[in-house]
């Protein structure tokens, strides 16, 4: 398992303005909700090296 620091912050387009997102929190939330992801989304995550996807 690869550890991801919650200190790493990226920016995504929000509905009105850019939103700061902590990478570690995003990975944790996405992993928790993986059963709600489409097959295309899971495949994209696998291509990025997310073995849990």
ABEGO torsion letter per residue (X at the ends): XBBBBAABBBBBBBAABBBBBBAAAAAAAAAAAAAABBAAAAAAAAAAGBAAX
